[in-house]
Amino acid sequence: MAQASAQFDVVIIGAGASGLMCAMAAGQRGRRVLVLDSSNKIGKKILMSGGGRCNFTNMQVEPEHFISENTHFCVSALNRYTQWDFIALVEKHGIAYHERKHGQLFCDDSAKDILAMLVNECEAVGVRIRSHASVTEIAEKPSGFTVHLGQEQIRCESLVVATGGLSIPTLGASGFGYEIARQFGHEVLPTRAGLVPMTFSDGMKAVTERLSGIALDTVVSSHDDAPSFHENMLFTHRGISGPSILQASNYWQLGQPVQIDLLPTSPWGEMTLSDWLIAQKKAQPKVLLRTLLAPFLVKALVHELQTLLWLGEAEKPMADWSDAALKRVAAALNGWTLRPSGTEGYRTAEVTLGGVSTNEVSSRTMESQRQTGLYFIGEVLDVTGWLGGYNFQWAWASGHAAGQFA
């Protein structure tokens, strides 16, 4: 027998970053808010982000830092709840933080501080938060919705979907938000893992295994139309990772090559690498190419590159190299082309690309244009940020936008 239904103004499914921000904003308007989360602990992604220090936003937030089929959708919410608004909230709670490169802001101490801040703000306005709460059915009613938790029923005027994407299923990620969207007639765009390491199944896998643990400064791009990213790259037992690879993965499609500049910052001043190599041919005619490169690239990497790029000339002194051959090697080092066979997938992906199409969602309120009172926020939508605090800023901004109206 079904239990008697409780009544709330707003029910939010998902107690992550966007859901808690939405709850806080709606509660501040005097709305009776209930947040439901199927996990045993709320805010798991907040707690694990940034190595446990939560890269909670970025000093520079622009629309070009976000990927969506509808590139203008994110602008309204981001303009109305900015990084400065969230920083002010962090400072109000006395949370110490610091800036790292590329404007990334991290807690000095722990991501627990950010989660505690959101929970405290919610509790201050009477928001109720429940974990271990798995929604089994959603029914539309004339005056709102009935949310079923098994035999339990909860009625609400507004229903907010803040379920996140498919990334890191061990933290409770699922496709439930997409199911809700489809139930109410929304298009869900194809999803794939984003901000994710790349893998190899050919001979490069053995190379990356041998180089596992080595990190180096690189510029990486996935194709001519995609942005390039100047960050560290890391070799792993399965392939390549590190910030530059994670960023490029958002734009990479299966079958495409990845281009890696292994020497993006010239140690030899204004000269290009090819000009410098040709100059060294005269300055150090008896030296081997691997010896020349050893001060600038890890010895193990130079050995692998030699095998891949100039094995036939490995024992040839610089004096015996043609200018054309040196230019060829320089071009290969500045544009090392690899063809990943795939990625590590949702298991380790930080975000999910694609999701609920924004074409039938209001950019001002996050409300469905197909179903009155239904809202979508955060990662469940087809909005994905770069690495560096952008996905959290989208969570704060979209959650705040819905919280003004739900």
TACOR-V771426 format. One record per backbone hydrogen bond with DSSP energy under -1.0 kcal/mol. CO is the residue of the C=O (numbers start at 0). NH is the residue of the N-H. If there is no record, write none. Layout:
BEGIN
CO	NH
CO	NH
END
This chain:
BEGIN
5	154
8	157
9	33
10	159
11	35
12	161
14	42
15	19
16	20
17	21
18	22
19	23
20	24
21	25
22	26
23	27
25	30
26	29
31	8
31	9
32	127
33	11
34	129
35	13
36	132
38	131
42	46
43	47
44	48
48	51
48	53
49	52
51	110
52	106
53	55
56	104
61	64
62	65
64	385
66	383
69	72
71	74
73	77
74	78
75	79
76	80
81	85
82	86
83	87
84	88
85	89
86	90
87	91
88	92
89	94
90	93
95	107
97	105
100	103
102	58
103	99
105	97
109	112
110	114
111	115
112	116
113	117
114	118
115	119
116	120
117	121
118	122
119	123
121	124
121	126
122	125
127	34
129	36
136	147
138	145
140	143
143	140
144	155
145	138
146	153
147	135
147	136
148	151
150	2
151	148
152	5
153	146
154	7
155	144
157	10
158	374
159	12
160	376
167	170
168	171
174	178
175	179
176	180
177	181
178	182
179	183
180	185
181	184
186	356
191	352
193	350
194	349
196	343
197	239
198	340
198	341
201	204
202	206
203	207
204	208
205	209
206	210
210	213
213	234
215	232
217	230
218	260
219	228
220	258
222	225
228	219
228	230
230	217
231	243
232	215
233	240
234	212
237	199
238	235
239	197
240	233
241	245
242	246
243	247
244	248
246	249
247	250
252	255
257	337
258	220
259	335
260	218
267	270
271	275
272	276
273	277
274	278
275	279
276	280
278	282
279	283
283	286
284	318
286	317
287	291
288	292
289	293
292	295
292	296
297	301
298	302
299	303
300	304
301	305
302	306
303	307
304	308
305	309
309	312
310	313
312	315
316	319
317	320
321	325
322	326
323	327
324	328
325	329
326	330
327	331
328	332
329	333
332	261
335	259
337	257
341	198
344	347
344	348
345	167
350	193
352	191
354	188
355	381
357	360
359	368
361	365
365	375
366	361
370	373
372	158
373	367
374	160
377	380
379	355
380	382
383	66
388	392
389	393
390	394
391	395
392	396
393	397
394	398
395	399
396	400
397	401
398	402
401	404
401	405
END
